[in-house]
Amino acid sequence: MWIADGRDDDRRLDEIERLAATRGVRVRRVDPARLAAEARTEAPQGVLARAEPLPAADLDTLLAAPAAFLIALDGVTDPGNLGAVLRVAGACGATGVVVPRHRAVAVTPAAAKAAAGAIEHVAIAPVGGIPAALDRAKRAGVWTVGLAAESDTSLFALPVADQPVLLVLGAEGAGLSRLARERCDLLVGIPMPGATDSLNVATAAAVACFEVVRRRTVA
C-alpha cells in the first residue's frame, strides 16, 4: 500500500496506515505526484492499495438464489455510472450485477472509486451478452424487467417485485438495446411528472432497486 508523503495532518491516512499495520499490510510513503500517476483517477485521496483481481461471479449461481435480485447493465459505458450502480446494489442488498464482457465499461479505477467500496461486497457476473443472459434468467424462473421511459406500465405498479427478479437498465442516452428490450418479460417506466423527462442510469437504478426493496419489505 502507498500513502502520499507529506500529508501527516490527514487523520484518515493515519488511521488507514494503522489498520494496515494491524493486518500485516506493508505501507510505503511515496511522493504525491507518483501516487497520483499510479492511481489513474482524477482526484486520488492520498492512498493506493494493490489487490488481487476481482473474482467473477457465475450468473447461473446468482440466478439460482431463492430471493434472486439482480441488476443487468445493457451497454453502459461510463465508469462513474457503473460504480454508482454497484454502490446502489450494495446498499439495497442486490445479489449481483450482470455486465457484458465486450463493448461496455469494465471495473476501472474510476468505477471502483465511484462504487465507494461496494466492489468488495457485490457479486459481478460478466456475460457474453445481455440478451442471452435474459434468456438464462427466464429458464431459471427469474423475472426480467427492463426500464423503458416510454412504457405505459409504472415501476410503482410492478407486480413481480417480491419474486426473483432481474432489473435491466440501458445505456446512457440510447436506453435498452432492441434485443434486450424484446427479451424482457416486462417493461416499466419511472413516473416523471416534472419538467425533466429523463434520469441518469445510476439514479434510475436507485429508484428501481429501492422500489423492489420497499415492495419486498411490505410483502
C-alpha positions in Angstrom: 0.0 0.0 0.0 1.2 3.5 -0.8 0.4 6.6 1.2 1.2 10.1 -0.1 4.1 11.6 1.8 3.8 15.0 3.4 0.1 14.6 4.5 0.7 13.8 8.1 -2.1 16.1 9.1 -4.7 13.9 7.4 -6.1 11.8 10.2 -7.8 9.5 7.8 -4.5 8.4 6.3 -3.1 7.9 9.7 -6.0 5.6 10.6 -5.6 3.7 7.3 -1.9 3.2 8.0 -2.6 2.0 11.5 -5.2 -0.5 10.3 -2.9 -1.7 7.5 -0.2 -2.4 10.1 -2.5 -4.4 12.3 -3.3 -6.7 9.2 0.3 -7.1 8.1 0.0 -4.9 5.0 3.2 -3.1 4.1 2.9 0.6 3.8 5.2 2.9 1.8 5.3 6.7 1.9 5.7 8.0 -1.6 5.7 11.3 -3.4 2.1 12.5 -4.0 2.8 13.0 -7.7 3.9 9.4 -8.1 0.9 8.2 -6.3 -1.4 10.3 -8.5 0.2 8.9 -11.6 -0.3 5.3 -10.5 -3.8 5.8 -9.2 -5.2 6.7 -12.6 -8.1 8.7 -11.2 -8.7 12.4 -11.4 -8.6 13.1 -7.6 -6.7 10.4 -5.7 -7.2 10.8 -1.9 -3.7 10.1 -0.8 -3.7 6.3 -0.6 -3.3 3.5 -3.1 -3.6 -0.2 -2.5 -2.8 -3.1 -4.8 -5.2 -6.0 -4.6 -6.0 -9.3 -6.3 -8.3 -9.1 -9.4 -12.0 -9.2 -8.6 -13.4 -12.7 -8.8 -16.0 -13.2 -11.5 -19.4 -14.5 -10.2 -21.2 -17.2 -12.1 -24.6 -16.0 -13.5 -26.4 -19.3 -13.1 -25.4 -19.5 -9.4 -26.7 -16.0 -8.8 -30.0 -16.8 -10.7 -30.5 -19.9 -8.5 -30.6 -17.9 -5.2 -34.0 -18.2 -3.6 -34.5 -14.4 -3.4 -32.5 -13.5 -6.5 -32.3 -9.7 -7.1 -30.0 -8.8 -9.9 -29.2 -5.7 -12.0 -28.1 -6.0 -15.6 -26.4 -3.2 -17.4 -27.0 -3.2 -21.2 -24.2 -1.3 -22.8 -23.4 1.2 -20.1 -20.0 2.8 -21.0 -19.4 5.4 -18.3 -17.2 4.1 -15.4 -18.8 6.6 -13.0 -22.2 5.2 -13.7 -21.1 1.6 -13.3 -19.5 2.5 -9.9 -22.6 4.3 -8.8 -24.8 1.3 -9.8 -22.6 -1.0 -7.9 -22.9 1.3 -4.9 -26.7 1.2 -5.2 -26.6 -2.6 -5.5 -24.5 -2.8 -2.3 -26.9 -0.5 -0.4 -30.1 -2.2 -1.5 -28.9 -5.8 -1.0 -28.9 -6.9 -4.6 -27.5 -10.4 -5.0 -25.4 -9.4 -8.1 -24.8 -7.2 -11.1 -24.6 -8.5 -14.6 -22.3 -6.8 -17.2 -21.3 -7.6 -20.7 -17.7 -8.5 -21.4 -17.5 -6.5 -24.6 -18.5 -3.0 -25.8 -19.2 -1.9 -22.2 -17.4 -0.4 -19.3 -15.3 -2.6 -17.0 -14.4 -2.1 -13.4 -11.8 0.6 -13.8 -10.1 2.7 -11.1 -12.8 5.4 -11.7 -15.6 2.9 -11.3 -14.1 1.4 -8.2 -13.8 4.9 -6.6 -17.5 5.7 -7.5 -18.5 2.4 -6.0 -17.2 3.6 -2.6 -16.2 0.1 -1.5 -19.2 -1.8 -3.0 -17.0 -3.8 -5.4 -15.8 -5.8 -2.4 -19.3 -6.9 -1.5 -21.3 -7.1 -4.7 -21.0 -10.1 -6.9 -20.3 -9.1 -10.5 -21.1 -11.6 -13.3 -19.5 -10.9 -16.7 -21.5 -12.4 -19.6 -21.1 -12.7 -23.3 -24.3 -10.6 -24.0 -27.2 -9.3 -22.0 -29.9 -10.8 -24.3 -28.6 -14.3 -23.8 -28.3 -13.6 -20.0 -32.0 -12.7 -20.0 -32.9 -16.0 -21.7 -30.9 -17.8 -18.9 -32.8 -15.8 -16.3 -36.1 -16.9 -17.7 -35.1 -20.5 -17.8 -34.1 -20.1 -14.1 -37.6 -18.7 -13.2 -36.3 -15.2 -12.7 -38.5 -12.3 -14.0 -36.7 -9.9 -16.3 -37.8 -6.3 -16.0 -36.5 -3.6 -18.3 -36.6 0.1 -17.5 -38.0 2.0 -20.6 -39.1 5.6 -20.4 -41.9 5.1 -23.0 -43.6 2.2 -21.1 -47.1 2.7 -20.0 -46.6 0.4 -17.0 -45.4 2.2 -13.9 -42.4 0.9 -11.9 -44.6 1.6 -8.8 -47.1 -1.0 -10.1 -44.6 -3.7 -10.7 -46.3 -7.0 -9.7 -43.3 -9.2 -9.5 -41.0 -7.2 -7.3 -41.4 -9.6 -4.4 -40.3 -12.6 -6.6 -36.9 -13.4 -8.1 -36.2 -10.5 -10.4 -33.6 -9.1 -12.7 -33.7 -5.4 -13.5 -32.3 -4.3 -16.8 -31.0 -0.8 -17.4 -29.9 0.5 -20.8 -27.0 2.6 -22.0 -26.7 6.3 -21.3 -28.9 8.1 -23.9 -29.7 5.1 -26.1 -31.5 3.1 -23.5 -32.2 -0.6 -23.8 -31.0 -2.3 -27.0 -33.6 -3.8 -29.2 -32.7 -7.4 -28.4 -32.7 -6.8 -24.6 -36.0 -5.0 -24.9 -37.6 -7.9 -26.8 -36.4 -10.5 -24.3 -37.6 -8.7 -21.1 -40.7 -10.2 -19.5 -41.9 -6.7 -18.6 -41.1 -3.1 -19.5 -41.7 -0.4 -16.8 -41.2 3.3 -16.6 -40.4 5.6 -13.8 -43.2 8.3 -13.5 -41.7 11.7 -14.0 -44.4 14.4 -13.5 -41.8 17.2 -13.6 -40.3 19.2 -16.4 -37.3 16.8 -16.7 -38.1 13.6 -18.6 -35.0 11.5 -18.0 -32.7 10.3 -15.3 -29.1 9.3 -15.2 -28.8 5.5 -15.4 -27.4 5.2 -11.8 -30.3 7.4 -10.5 -32.8 5.3 -12.3 -31.2 2.2 -10.8 -31.5 3.6 -7.3 -35.2 4.4 -7.8 -36.0 1.0 -9.3 -33.9 -1.0 -6.8 -35.4 0.6 -3.7 -38.9 0.2 -5.1 -38.1 -3.6 -5.1 -36.8 -3.3 -1.6 -39.9 -1.4 -0.5 -42.3 -3.9 -2.0 -40.4 -6.9 -0.6 -40.4 -5.3 2.9 -44.2 -4.8 2.7 -44.7 -8.3 1.4 
